[in-house]
Amino acid sequence: MQQQARVRLDLLAAAGLATGALFGVGGSLMHTPVWREFLYEISSVGLVVGAALLTVRYLMAGDAAAAAGFLVLAIGEAVMSGGTVAEPGAARASFGAGMALYVPALVLVGLSRSFPLWVRIVGVLAGAPFLLAAAKIFLDGPVFSTDALPGAGYGLLTLTIVGWIATILRRTPVKDNG
């Protein structure tokens, strides 16, 4: 891949991830369900786009673990996105399935040496509350996006995303136009 095209891909991926993280945090601060779901949907779109672009980037770089992880993350986020405006039962199932898919996604990216160790560890740790919350949903327990388990998972995921963005941008040369 040409250097200029790779830089563009990295910047777009970082923008998608940043959109996902910022709007996800923003949504969690909303008390009005309509606004919360609206911001969560923008977050989902950003994460799907960012993860899809990183799938391509790491596949082309020969890092199958990172590529597969970002692909599963994009799928999980798309599944979750589909439940944003669904009936409560369907929304709960989508939320649980999306969180369940976060777990292997974060483990796969964590297996990759493309990211600093601290980012990989935080990412894998983020999977634990998602796993527990998804299990609780599928064992017929109520879990909401604003509950403690998903909140802990999303907090760690947001920190992981910041690490991914920092790593990508650090490896993306900035063109000097001066």
ABEGO torsion letter per residue (X at the ends): XBAAAAAAAAAAAAAAAAAAAAAAAAAAABABAAAAAAAAAAAAAAAAAAAAAAAAAAAAAGBAAAAAAAAAAAAAAAAAAAAAABBAAAAAAAAAAAAAAAAAAAAAAAABAABBAAAAAAAAAAAAAAAAAAAAAAAGBBBBAABAAAAAAAAAAAAAAAAAAAAAAAABBBBBAX
